[in-house]
Amino acid sequence: MPRKKIGTWQDRIAWILLFSALILALLPRGTKIKIAQLPGTVILSPLRGVAYLRNTIVTLGRENQRLGRLAAELALENAWLRSSLNMEKSGTLRNFPQTKLIRATVISRDFTTLKRFFIIARGTNNGITLGAPVISPEGIVGVVISTSFSQSLIQTIFEPDFRIAVLNNRSREIALARPGSEEMLHLEYAAKDADFKPGDTIITSGIGGIFPKGLPVGQVIAVPEKPDELFKPVLVQPFARITALEQVYVFLLPGNADHEWLEGLKPREITIPE
């Protein structure tokens, strides 16, 4: 005859818990604490994991900001060194001018293209002035065209009226960059025999009073063969991803910008006849 089961499975679990509680009650206090630590650790481990992940994300974010600023400062100093090495025949470099970069967050964009204009959360209160160059760790971004006490409007390199004089870092050929289609830059007025090749690095030439010489602009990706064109067509992929920027760095001139590397950024006193 089969043995009759006593109670339901809920009853059996209740009896097991009751006997376990009685056993725990009879154990020494030190043993109770050690036994209780294990389930406490298991229960709290997800919370500890979330807290650790949050702290890691915050730390990585701060480190990313620090590295981004360092990259922008190195790009600035590298541009100065490149320009100085080309100008100084004696090999003696002058002191690096006391320039300053201010990090600024992008808080708004033009909703038509998302790349022609944007607003940053820095203004005259932070020392930003009209015409201040704006860069990212990768390359040039644009220029300040309007300021208020706490905000500034940036015109990017993709605004149709934007023009900047550039230089081929390898061949030293000069051209004028303008925005083209598909987030590219087109070089204008490059002579038919100008030496441009895919892979060449394009930098600012220092002409025009927008950017100092030597800042990275982009890379030549194509030089189409168009025999009927008056000038050589050159397509450049900008280093800075304008539509993906969340933060930029505004280039501030020192109070006394009397330095050869910065002379092109002074207001023009005379104009070239047309």
Secondary structure, 3 states (H helix, E strand, C coil): CCCCCCCCHHHHHHHHHHHHHHHHHHCCHHHHHHHHHHHHHHHHHHHHHHHHHHHHHHHHHHHHHHHHHHHHHHHHHHHHHHHHHHHCCCCCCCCCCCCEEEEEEEEEECCCCCCCEEEECCCHHHCCCCCCEEECCCCEEEEEEEECCCCEEEEECCCCCCCEEEEECCCCCEEEEEECCCCCEEEECCCCCCCCCCCCEEEECCCCCCCCCCCEEEEEEECCCCCCCCCCCEEEEECCCHHHCCEEEEEECCCCCCCHHHHHHCCCCCCCCC
